[in-house]
């Protein structure tokens, strides 16, 4: 029976949606771990925790106070000596000299 045939059967939309969710790649995980039986509020908290862990791993979280202080310090330092800069070609050349055997 395909999705269209199920939709033609009498019954609640919720049952159809449940079947469709269970057919997804992660649907069995939700069921196996009992996540689908958690109250909505707890599932939302779990989603937030998962998203936070991804954001942390990907470096997407806002900077910590220590990191923010370092950024502000660097901006201040740059403002005190704006002529003390290097262009991209100089930076690239120096990096290549250090990393090439």
C-alpha positions in Angstrom: 0.0 0.0 0.0 1.5 3.4 -1.0 1.0 6.7 0.7 -1.8 7.7 -1.7 -3.7 4.5 -1.0 -3.5 5.1 2.8 -4.8 8.6 2.3 -7.9 7.2 0.6 -8.7 4.9 3.6 -11.2 6.2 6.1 -9.5 7.3 9.3 -7.9 10.1 11.1 -5.3 12.3 9.6 -3.2 11.8 12.7 -2.9 8.1 11.9 -1.8 8.8 8.4 0.7 11.3 9.6 2.0 8.8 12.1 2.5 6.2 9.5 4.3 8.7 7.3 6.6 9.8 10.1 7.5 6.2 10.9 8.5 5.7 7.3 11.2 8.3 7.5 14.9 7.4 8.1 14.8 8.4 11.8 11.2 7.4 12.6 12.3 4.0 13.9 14.8 5.7 16.3 12.0 7.9 17.7 10.0 4.8 18.3 12.8 2.6 19.5 14.0 5.2 22.1 10.5 6.1 23.1 11.0 9.7 22.1 7.6 9.6 20.3 6.0 8.9 23.6 7.4 11.9 25.5 5.2 14.9 26.1 5.6 17.6 23.5 7.4 19.9 26.0 10.0 17.3 26.7 10.5 16.6 23.0 11.0 20.3 22.3 13.6 20.5 25.1 15.3 17.4 23.5 15.3 19.1 20.1 16.8 22.2 21.7 19.6 20.2 23.4 20.4 18.4 20.1 20.5 21.7 18.2 22.8 23.3 20.9 25.1 20.3 20.6 25.3 20.7 16.8 25.8 24.5 17.1 28.6 23.9 19.6 30.3 21.4 17.4 29.9 23.6 14.3 31.1 26.7 16.2 27.7 28.4 15.8 27.2 29.5 19.4 27.8 33.1 20.3 31.2 33.8 21.8 31.7 33.2 25.5 32.5 36.3 27.7 36.2 35.4 27.5 36.1 35.2 23.7 34.1 38.4 23.5 36.7 40.2 25.7 39.5 38.9 23.5 37.7 40.2 20.4 37.2 43.6 22.0 40.8 43.7 23.0 41.9 43.0 19.5 39.7 45.7 18.0 41.0 48.2 20.6 44.6 47.2 19.8 43.9 47.6 16.1 42.5 51.1 16.7 45.6 52.1 18.6 48.0 51.3 15.8 46.0 51.2 12.5 49.2 51.4 10.4 50.5 48.2 11.9 48.8 45.9 9.4 49.8 43.3 6.8 48.1 42.7 3.5 46.8 39.3 2.4 49.8 38.6 0.1 52.3 39.1 3.0 50.3 36.9 5.4 50.0 34.2 2.8 53.6 34.3 1.9 54.7 34.1 5.5 52.4 31.2 6.2 53.6 29.3 3.2 57.3 29.8 4.2 56.5 28.4 7.6 54.6 25.3 6.4 56.6 24.4 3.3 59.5 22.0 3.9 
